[in-house]
Amino acid sequence: MAVDSADLPLLDLLPQQDPVSWLRRGEGLVGWGVAARLETSGPTRFSDAVKWWSETVARADVEDHVGEPGTGLVCFGAFAFADEPGDSVLVVPQVVVGRRGDRTWLTTVSVEAPALVATPAPQPPVGLVFSDGARNGEEWMSVVAEAVDRITRGELEKVVLARDLIAATDEPVDVRWPLRRLAEHYEMCWTFHVDGLFGATPEMLVRRERGLVTSRVLAGTIRRTGDDERDLALAATLARSSKDLEEHEYAVRSVADALEPHCSSMNVPEAPFVLHLPNVMHLATDVNGVVHDVATSLQLAESLHPSAAVGGTPTPAATRLITEIEGMPRDRYAGPVGWMDASGDGEWGIALRSAMVTEGGVRLFAGCGIVASSDPEAELAESQAKFVPVRDALGAD
């Protein structure tokens, strides 16, 4: 049902227990409570989820008086990057509040409509201490150097290597604290939380809405300095960088190839634009198409994952190399995260600039695309820049 609460930020509605979110520039969806839940894993995790959601929708008795994408029955999901290890999850919240433009709506599942009021403000993490994850900086640069050697020998063209950072805390983290700060400082990104996975991703893996499909590809990164004139010069350098343009071309090509079987027409721009974020700049391309089959947004996400932006090129060789040398489980990092409604419309981002809430704190992730011309020290600096959004969001004001 439509509601009159357009002046209240959606994240302010979230309770501490079982929150989910998908927001950009104040619009999107938040929810809480668990009406239904699926956990799955392995190579059939996407098909398991599609089947479960189809059965759940078929059993549901839905009244939808708003008729927008994201109204009616909605699930939120987060999927493991690889077949093994890692669990994937779909959650149907008991309460969902959505906003698009000047329209706000409320969906409930088997519960009375709650009063939409601001909840008590979350508190920052207590006793926050950062430490290296699976590999320290020197060890990770050695892994990057090995990847460059393998690429130079012709085994593959590109591989995306990730590393983690551990944030230990004295008490369990209230995920609403970093969510609010990420939404405030990275409003051009999609701020998300599903089942302990949270972050602010700049990369839309796929959006399906009334027959139109969009995918935003990011590959090629340069760190900002904070000096506007200097950053404009760096943006121009990024736009001309052969290394970054090569990396970006691989990523765009993999997305276009994956979407083409599902689309009657597609628009793939010839050149990327530079996306300016508070801490970094990326080469970006928006690929658009018209869907001609019945594939849901989640099935489209499955066909796109992993793209060259998070895996590499060729994908089978890149994912094998990731398993061989990366040295850590990615779990849901760089996997699809987002939402889907009963019609199959939805938005699925890539879980980048992200972290997982753990029993002892938070595990942060960052990754870099490695090609033949990559420099290990430069890649380490890039990975450190990509930790900044979540690392800063965890800190106190």
N, C-alpha and C positions, 0 to 999 in steps of 0.2 A: 504494500500500500504506500501511496505517497504521503510524506510527512513534512511538517513545517519546522525544520531545524537547520536551515541552510547556513546559519551563522556559527555553528559549533563545529570545530575541527573534528574530523572523523576519528583520528587517533585518540582524542580526548575521551571518547566513549568507551574505549576498551578497558575491560577489567583485567586483572592480573592473570586470571585462570583461563587457559585455552584461547588466547587471542589469535586471530589470523588477520592479515592485512595485505592489500595490493593497492598502492596509491601513487599518484603522480600529480604534482601541482594541486594538491588538495582534493582531487577527484579519484574515484575508484570504489573499492569495497573494503569494509572491515567486518569482522564477525567474531562470535565467541560461542562457547558451548559446543558439545559434540552430539549431533543427532545420529550420525552414522560415520563409520571409519573403515578404511581398507588399508592393510599393510601388505606389501608384496615385495618380491625381490627377484633377482636373476634376469635372464634374457627375455622372459615373458612379462616383465613388470608393466610395460605399457599396454599390451593386449589384455592382461588381467584387469587393469584399471578401466579400460574401455568397456569390457564386458560387465564389470561390476557396476559402472555408472549407468550403462544402458538398462540393466536390470533394476537398478534403484529408481531411475526415472519412470520406467514402466509401471512400477508398483505405487508411485506417488500420486496423490490426489492434490493437484496444484490449482490455486486461484491466483492469477497474475493480472492485476488491474492496471499495471504500468506499461508493460510490453516493451521494455528496453533490454538490450543485451546486458546480462547480469542481474535481471530480475527473475522472480520465481525461484525454482530449485537451483542451487549453486554449490559446486564443490571447489575446494582449494587443494592443490597438490604440490608435492616436491618429490623429484625422482633422482635416484642415484645416477652418478655419471656413468658408471660401468656396470656390466652384468654382475660382477662380483668384485669386492664386497659392497655392502650398503643396502639399507632398506629404503623403499619408496612408500609414499603414503598419499591417500586421498581422504579428505575430511569434509563432511557436510556439517556446517555449523548450525546450531539451534537458532541463532539470530544473525542476520546479515543486514548491514546498513550500507546503502550505495549512494553515490552522488555523481551526477553528470551535468555540468553546467549549473543552471539554477534549479535543478530537479533533484530531490533527495527522496529515497524510498527505504522502506523497512520490510524485510522478509523474516518470517518466523516459521519454525518447524516444530510442531507439537508442543509449543509453549505459548503463553500469553504474551502479547506485545509489551515489551518493557518500556519504562520511561527513559527517554533519551536525554540523559544528563551527564555532565562531565564527572568522571570518576576521580578519586584522589590521585594526585600527581605521583608518578613513580620516583623512586630514589636512585641515586647513582650507585654503581657497584662499590662494595666495601673491600679495601685491601688489595686493589688492582695491581698486579705485577706481571710484566711481560717477559717471556723467555722464548728461545728458539724452539721450533717444532722438531720435525723429523730430521732436518739438516740445518746446520748453521750456514752463514753466508759463504764461507770459503768452500764448504762441501757442495753447496748448490751451484756455485760457479764451475766447479769441476764437472758436475753433471751437464751443465750447459755446454761446456767445452767438448764433452764426449758427444753430445747431440750434434753440434756443429761438424765434428769429424765424420759422424755417420752420414750427415746430409752431404758433405763434400765428397764422400765416397759413392754417392748416388743411391743410397738405400731409400731415401725419401726426400721430399722437397721442403717440408715444414713440420715442426712438432711444437705443441704447446706444453710447456713444463710449468708445474705449479709448486709452491712451497707453502708451509703453514707456520703460524705464529701462535703461541699459547698465552692466553690471558688467564691467570689464576686469580680467584677472588675468595674472600673469607666467607661469604654468604652467597646463596643462589642469586643469579642475575635476574632482575626484572627486565624482560626483553623490551618492555615499553619505553624504557629509558633511552637505549640507542635508537629505537625506531623513531621517536619524536625528533631526536637530534639529526638523524639522517634525512628525514623528510624536510626539516628546516633548511639544512645546508646543501642538499642535493635534490632540489625540487624538480629538476629536469630528468631525474632518474625515477625508476619504479621502486618504491620502498615496500619491502615484502617481509612477511613472517608466516611460516607454516611449520608447525611441529618442531620448533627449536631452530630452524634454519631462518636466518634473517640477513638483510642487507639492503643495498640501494644499487640496483643494476642499471647500467646505461643501455643494455642490449636487449631488445625485444626479439626473441627467437621467432615467434609468430603470433599474429593477431588474426582471428577470423571473425568477421562481422557481416552478416547478411550477404554472404557470397563473395566478399572481398577479403583478400589475404595480404598481409604486410609483414615483412621481416626486416629488422634493422641490423645491419652487419657492422661490427666494429673490429678493426684490426689495424695496428699501427698506432703507437702511443708516444707522446713526448710530455715531459713533466713541465708544469707551469712554474714561473718564477715569482709571480705576484706583481711584476712590473708590466703594465699594460702594453707599452711600446715593445718591450723585449718579448712578451708573449705573442704579439702579432707577428714579429719576425720569426719566432719559433714555429708558429702555425704555418707560415709560408715555407719554412724549411721542411716541415713534416709533409706538406702537400707535394713537395718535389723529391722527397727521399726515395731513392730506388729500392732500398731495403724495405721500407714500410709500405710502399706501393705494391711491391711483390707480395708481401705478406697479406695485404688487403685483397689483392686480386684472387689469391687462393681461396680466401674466406667467401667472397662474393660468388665465385664460381661454384663452390660447393652448395651454397644456399639455392642458387638459381637452378642447378641440376636437380636438387631434391624436390623443389616445388613444381618444376615443369610438368611432371606427369599428372599433377592434380589441377592444373590451370589451363583454361582455354586461351588466355592471353596473359602476357607478362610485360612489365616495364623494368628494365635493369639499366640504371644510369651508367654512362660510359666512364664517369670520373667521380670519385668520392668528394664529400665536403668535410670540413674540419669541425668536429663537435667540441665545443668548449665546456669543460666541467671545472669546478672550483680548484681541483688539484692537478688535473692532467687534461690533455687534448688528444682526441682520437680521430683517425680517418674513419668516416662513416658513409654508408650507402643504404638507402631504403629501397628494398626490392618489393614491388607490388604486383598482384595478379588477381585474376577472376577465377574462382574455384568452379570447376565443372563437374565434380563428383560429390559424394556425400561424406567425405572425410571430415571428421570433427577437428576442432582446434588441437586436441591432444594427439590425434592420429597424425596431423601435420607436424606437430612438435616431434613425434617419434621419427618421422621420415627425415627431419632436419638434424636430429641429434646423433652423434656429435658433429657439428659443423667444423670446418677448418679453423674457425676462430677459437675453438676450445680444444680441438683434437689435433688436427694437422692434415697434411696432404702427402700421399694418399692416406685416407683415414685408417684403413686396416693396419698399414705399416706404422703409422703414427701412434695409434692406440697400443700396439704391441710394444713400441719403444717406451711409451709412458709407463706401462706395467713393468718393464724391465729395469728402467733406470731412475724413475722419479723418486721412489723410496718412501712413499706414504700412501695410505688409502684416501682417495678424494671424497668418499661417501657421496653426499649430495652436492658438493661444490661443482660448479659448472654444468650441473644438470638442469633440466627444465623445472621451473617453478611458476605457479600462477593459478588461474581459475578457469572454470568452464560452466556454462549453464546447460539447461535441459535440451536446448536446440543444437548444442555442439559449438556454439559461438564461445569465444573466450580469448584470453591473453596469456601467453606463456613466455616468460623471460628466461634468460640464462642466469643462473645463480652465481653472479660475479660480485666483487666488492662485498663479500658475504662472510658469514661465520656461523658456527653451530654452537648453541648453548650446550655445555657439558656438565657433568656432575660437579666438577671442580672449578668451573668458570666458563670460558669461551675459547673456541678454536677458530682462528682467522685464516683466510686463504687468499692467495694472489697467484696469478699466472702470467706468463709471457710467451709470445710467439717467437720461436727460434727458426731462423733460416740460415743459409750458408754464410751470410755476412754479419751475423750476430756477434756482438762482443760480450763476453760473460760479465764484465764489470758494469756495462751499461744495462744489461738485463737485470742484474741484481738491483741497481738503482731504480729501475722501472717497477720491479716487484715491491720495493719498499714504498714507492709512491702509491701503489695500489692498495697497500695495507692502511693508508692514512684515513680514508673515510670511516671505516669501522673502528679503527684504533682511537681516533679522536672522539667518535660517538660514545665510546665506553667511558671516557674520562668525565670528571666532574666539571661543572661550569666554571 
